[in-house]
Amino acid sequence: MSQFLTLLDVEQVEDVCQSGRGTWKVLNPLVYQSDLLGTTLTVPAGFVTDFASVPRIPIAFWFFGDRANQAATLHDWLYTTDSKLTHPVRDRETADAILKEASLAQGVPTWVAYALWAGVRIGGESHWV
């Protein structure tokens, strides 16, 4: 069963940046067991995230903001690190599928997990390394 094996432990680095989102530094490794990959993924301590990049439009943020911070941190790490060196995810489609899987594992409602997934499928390409 897909699950986070550790809790998200972060400290705020900056209060406002990138269109109003703060940034957060991971203090202890965030470990996730993925059924999709059949392996564990570990976001290292020191990684900096802005969680989910949900637009700060009131209705959108009310429905989707701060709903899947563990999954969003994992997804940010998958998107911004060199997969040849740090993890087995080689393509954006798989990274986005893991966001959905991890959101569900975190306990986010199914409709929210699918909306977050659709958002990154539509708007995430420019952020993929």
C-alpha positions as CSV (number, residue, x, y, z in Angstrom):
1,M,0.0,0.0,0.0
2,S,1.4,3.4,-1.0
3,Q,2.1,5.5,2.1
4,F,4.4,8.1,3.7
5,L,6.7,6.3,6.0
6,T,7.8,9.6,7.7
7,L,6.1,12.8,8.6
8,L,6.8,16.1,6.8
9,D,9.0,18.2,9.0
10,V,9.7,21.7,7.6
11,E,10.6,25.2,8.7
12,Q,9.7,28.3,6.8
13,V,12.6,29.9,4.9
14,E,10.8,32.8,3.3
15,D,7.3,34.2,4.0
16,V,6.4,35.6,0.6
17,C,7.9,34.7,-2.7
18,Q,6.8,33.3,-6.1
19,S,3.4,34.9,-6.4
20,G,2.6,34.9,-2.7
21,R,3.8,31.4,-1.7
22,G,6.3,31.0,1.0
23,T,9.2,28.5,0.8
24,W,9.9,25.7,3.3
25,K,13.0,23.7,4.0
26,V,12.7,20.0,4.7
27,L,14.4,19.3,8.1
28,N,14.3,15.5,8.1
29,P,14.0,13.1,5.1
30,L,10.5,12.6,3.8
31,V,10.2,8.9,2.9
32,Y,7.4,7.7,0.6
33,Q,6.6,4.1,-0.4
34,S,5.1,4.1,-3.9
35,D,3.1,1.1,-5.3
36,L,3.3,2.7,-8.7
37,L,7.1,2.5,-8.7
38,G,7.4,-0.5,-6.4
39,T,10.1,1.3,-4.4
40,T,10.6,4.1,-1.8
41,L,11.4,7.7,-2.6
42,T,13.3,9.9,-0.1
43,V,13.1,13.7,-0.3
44,P,16.4,14.7,1.5
45,A,16.7,17.1,4.4
46,G,17.6,20.5,3.1
47,F,15.3,20.4,0.0
48,V,13.3,23.6,-0.4
49,T,9.6,23.5,-1.5
50,D,6.7,25.9,-2.0
51,F,4.2,23.0,-1.6
52,A,1.5,23.0,-4.2
53,S,1.6,25.9,-6.7
54,V,-2.1,26.6,-6.4
55,P,-3.0,30.1,-7.7
56,R,-3.9,32.5,-4.9
57,I,-7.3,33.0,-6.5
58,P,-9.8,32.8,-3.5
59,I,-12.0,30.0,-4.8
60,A,-9.1,27.9,-6.2
61,F,-7.0,28.2,-3.1
62,W,-9.9,27.5,-0.8
63,F,-10.6,24.2,-2.6
64,F,-7.0,23.1,-3.3
65,G,-4.5,25.1,-1.3
66,D,-2.7,23.5,1.6
67,R,-4.4,20.2,1.0
68,A,-1.5,17.9,0.1
69,N,1.7,19.3,1.4
70,Q,3.5,16.0,1.8
71,A,2.6,14.9,-1.8
72,A,3.4,18.4,-3.1
73,T,6.9,18.3,-1.5
74,L,7.6,14.9,-3.0
75,H,6.3,16.2,-6.4
76,D,8.4,19.4,-6.2
77,W,11.5,17.2,-5.5
78,L,10.7,14.9,-8.5
79,Y,10.3,17.9,-10.7
80,T,13.4,19.8,-9.7
81,T,16.1,17.2,-9.2
82,D,18.1,15.3,-11.8
83,S,16.4,11.9,-11.9
84,K,19.5,10.1,-13.2
85,L,21.3,10.8,-10.0
86,T,18.6,11.0,-7.2
87,H,15.5,8.9,-8.1
88,P,14.0,6.5,-10.6
89,V,11.4,8.8,-12.1
90,R,12.4,9.6,-15.6
91,D,9.4,11.4,-17.1
92,R,7.0,14.1,-16.1
93,E,3.9,11.9,-16.6
94,T,5.1,9.4,-13.9
95,A,6.0,12.3,-11.5
96,D,2.5,13.6,-11.9
97,A,1.0,10.2,-11.4
98,I,3.0,9.9,-8.2
99,L,1.5,13.3,-7.1
100,K,-2.0,11.8,-7.4
101,E,-1.0,8.5,-5.8
102,A,0.7,10.3,-2.9
103,S,-2.2,12.8,-2.4
104,L,-4.6,9.8,-2.0
105,A,-2.1,8.1,0.3
106,Q,-2.0,11.3,2.4
107,G,-5.8,11.1,2.7
108,V,-6.7,13.9,0.4
109,P,-10.2,13.5,-1.1
110,T,-10.2,11.7,-4.5
111,W,-11.7,14.7,-6.4
112,V,-8.9,17.0,-4.9
113,A,-6.2,14.5,-5.8
114,Y,-7.5,14.3,-9.4
115,A,-7.8,18.1,-9.7
116,L,-4.2,18.6,-8.4
117,W,-3.0,16.0,-10.9
118,A,-4.9,17.7,-13.8
119,G,-3.4,21.1,-12.8
120,V,0.1,19.8,-13.0
121,R,-0.6,18.0,-16.3
122,I,-1.9,21.2,-17.8
123,G,0.5,23.7,-16.3
124,G,3.6,21.9,-15.0
125,E,5.6,21.3,-18.2
126,S,7.7,24.5,-17.9
127,H,8.9,23.4,-14.4
128,W,10.1,19.9,-15.3
129,V,13.9,19.5,-15.4
